[in-house]
Amino acid sequence: MTLITTPFGFSSTAAEVAHGIDLAARRALVTGASSGLGAETARALASTGAAVTLAVRDTAAGERVAKDIAEATGNHEVHVARLDLTDPASISAFTAAWQGPLHILVNNAGVMACPEQYTAQGWEWQFATNHLGHFALATGLHDALAADGARIVVVSSTGHQQSPIVWDDVHFAFRRYDPWLAYGQSKTANVLFAVEATRRWAADNITANALMPGAVYTNLQRHTGGQGSGRVPAEFIKTIEQGAATSVLLATSPLLEGIGGRYFADCNEAETVDHRTNTLHGVARYALDPVGAERLWTLSEGLLGDRTR
């Protein structure tokens, strides 16, 4: 299979990727859009004419970002809705309230390397936030996504190379909790979701792709002293505008029409690797495994019960 390449790369910005794209009459939803990469992704999508909904926990912060985006782009179809990805009731309320088609879903929100914590259901916090919450959101919005052949964009990370899915102990019931292993497992789940969503929803013309945005300093690093792992060389650090570029590419580029189940970095499809790399590129073979992707879907449905389709 030939890797997909584009004219964009490491230094490209979200605005550059979105330039010349017309998404008038299209609707987009971006989770975690009250700051950082989510806000910049929403800004770039709004600049194309799309109606954009910011799905956020802090609606006051979301409203400030929405106002700023509207003023900067001249697009006043920028909306805010409350969504807590660790709360199944919040997700159910959000999906039940959604009306009409949804053309672009950007699963952007996430947590990184947080202290050991569990939801009311007993789910490990990073797996619950980064994967299960977005899984419930996407499945709950399936009909809206299927109405007009949507794209799903899943923000993963090179951190997925830290851990595959540990099927017998996803929630660290027996293993000693390690924040980076938990993060890595959740980011592997992000890629596997893209693989299985593309396969399972092919007849609905829904595609899903995962990506590594790059090393970007945002609120995501609040549990790690503000600089992620602290091991990334300075020349690999991106601005927020550069970090959002690959998300915007997957959401908007004609080059990705009908393409799904793949993993991108620096606006290009990443090579498959069989060992952890010393760069921010490469996708582990286990993260693209269709058998693992189907198994994760089944596991997720079992955890969420009748909240999914």
N, C-alpha and C positions, 0 to 999 in steps of 0.2 A: 504494500500500500504506500503510495507516494505521499510524503508529508506536505501539508499545505503551507505555502509561503506567501507572504504579502509584502507590499512596499514599505511596511512600517517595521520598527524595531525597538531596541532598548530605550532610545531617547524620545521616541514619539510620544505626543501628549494626547489626551482624550479629545481635545478640541481639534487637533490635526486629523485624527481618525474620523471624527464626525463631520468634518468639513465637506460640504457638497451633498451630504445625505439628506433626503427628504422623507421624513416620517410623519407628515401631516396626516391626521385621521387615524394614527396608530396610538395604542395605549401601552404604557410601560409601568412596571412596578419594581421599585428598588428597595430591598430591605436594608436596615441599618444606614439610612441615608441622612441622618442628622449631623454627620460630620465625616471627615476623612474621605476614603475612596468612594463610599456610597454617595456622599454629597456631590463629589466631582463627577461621578458617573451620571447621576440625575441631571446635573447641569448640562453635560454634553448631550444627553438624550433630549432634554428640553430645547437645546439649540437647533435640533433637527425638526422641530415642530411637533414632536410627540406630546401627548398628554401624559404627564408623569405623576405617579403617586409615590410619596415617600412613606414607607411603612416603618414606624419607629416606636420605641418605648416611651421616649420623652417627646411628647407632642409639642411642647413649648419650644424646644430646640428645633424640632422639625419645622415649625411654622416660621422660625427665623431664617432657616435655610431656604425654605420655599419662597419667602419674600425676596431674599437675595437673588435666587435663581430667576424669578419672574422679572425683577428689575434689570438683571444683567442680560437676559436673553430676549425680553419682550414677549415671552410666552407666559400667559397667565393661567394656562391649564396645568398648574402645578399644585398638587393636593397633598394633604397629610392625613394619615390614618394610624391609629394606635395598633401596635402588634408586639406581643411578648412571645418570643419563640420558645421559651421554656414553659409556657402555660398552654396546654392543649385547648382550654376553654377560650383563651384569647384568640388562638388561631381559628378555631371553629367559628367564633363570632365574626372574625375578619372575612373568612371565606363565604360565610352565609350572607354577609352584607354586600359582597362584590356583585355588581350587575354589569352585564354586557361582556364583550370579548376582551381578552388580554393578549396582546401580541408579543410582549417582551417581559420576561420575569428574570430579574437579576437577584440571585441568592447571594447577597453580599455580606450581610451581618455575621458577626462571629466573635468568639473569644479565643484568647491565646494563653496557654500555659498558666491557667488560673489555679489558685489553691484548691485542694480537694473539696468538692461540693457536689450535692446531689439534689435533683428536683424532688417534688412531693411524691413522684412515682418511683423514686429510687434510681433514676437514670443519672449517670455521670454527666456533669454539667456541660463539658465541651462536646461530648457526643450528642447530648440533648439539644444544645444550641446550634451547633454548626451543621449537624445532619438531621436529627429527628424533627426539629421544628420546621426546617425547610422542606423536608419530605412531606410532612403533614400539610404544609402550605401549598405545595405544588399539586399534591393529589387532591386536596380540597378545591383547588382552582382548575382541575382538569377540564371541565366542560368549557370554561372560559378560554383556556389555552387551546382547546380543540376547535373552537368556533372558527378560527381563521389561520390555523397552522402557525403556532407560536414558536419562539425561540426561548430556551431557558439557558441562562448563563450562571455558572456555579463557580464562586470564588473559592478555590482550593489553595494549595501552597506546596512548595518544595518540601515543607515539613512532613508531607505524607510519606516521605522516604524514611521517617523515623519509626514507622510502625504500620504493618498491615492490620486488618481487622483481626482481633484475637477473639475468635468466635465463642470460645468457652468461658470467656471472662470479659465481655465488652465493658461492663460497668465497674471493673476493679473490685469485685467482691472478694477475690482471693489474692490477686497480685497487690504488692505494695504500690500505692498510687504514685505515679510519676507524671508531672504536668506536661512534659514534652512528649512522652509516649501517648498520653491521652489526646494531646493536640494532633499528633501524627495520625493516630487511628481515625480521628474525626475528619481529617483532611483526605485520607484515603477513602473514607465513606463518601465524601463529596464527589470524587472522580467516579467511583462505582455507581453512584446515583445517576450521573450523566450517561454512563454506558447503558444502564438498564432502562432509564426513561426513554432514551432514543429507540431502543429495541421494542419496548412494550407499547409505545405510543406512535409507532411508525405509521400506522393506518390513519392516525389523526394529523399527520404532517407536523408533529411536534418534534423538535430536535433540542438536544441539550449538550453543551460542551462545558468543560471545566478549564480552569486556568490558574496560573501562578502570576499574581500581579507584580511581583518583585519585592524587594526589601524596601518598605516605605514606613517611615515613622509616623504613626497615627495613635489614636486612643486604643487601638488593638493591643499595643505594648504596655498598657497600664499596669499589668502584673509582672512585668519583666524590667522595670526601671526605665521604660521608654525607648529601649533600643533592641527589642526582640531578643534573639539569642546572644547578642553582643559579639558574635563571631563573624559577621559579614564585613568584608573589606569596604572601605569608604567609597571606592570607585563603583561598587555594585548598588549603592543606595540610590533610590529614585525619589523624585518629587511626587507629591500626591497627583499632580496632573499627569505625570508619566505612568504612575501606578495604575490609574484608572483606564489607561489606553486599551489594554487587552480586553477588559470587560466590554468596553464600548465597541471594539472591533467585532467581538463575537455577537453582540446585540444588533449590529447595524450593517456590517459589510456584505455586499453582494457575493463576495468570494465564499461566504459561509452558507449560502442558500442550499438547504437540503442536507447539510453536513452536521453530523452529531456523533456523540460518543467518543470525542477526542479531547486532548489536553494540550493547552497552549501556554507559551511563555514568551514575553517580549514580542507579542503580536504575531507569532509564528507557531506552528505546531511543533511540539517538543518530541525528541527522540525517546524511544523506549529503552530503559536501562535495567540491568540485572543486579546492580549493586549501588549503594549510596554514593552519590557524586560529591565532589568538592566545589561544585558550581551551583547556581540556582536554576539549572535546567534539568531536563530529564524527567520522565514519568516512569515509576516502577511498574514492571510488568503485572504485578499482582493488583495494581489499581485499575487496570484495564481488563481484567479477567472477567469474561462474561458469566462464568459459573459463579464467581464470587459476587458479581453484581446482582444476579438473580437471588442468590442466598441472602444478601443484605436487604433486598426489597421485601422478601418474605419475613425476615426478622423484624424489619421496621413495621410492617403491617401487624405482626403479632404483638408488638409492644404498644402500638397505638390503637389496636382493636378496631372497632367499627367506625373509627374516624376517617379511614381512608377508603378509596374505591379500588 
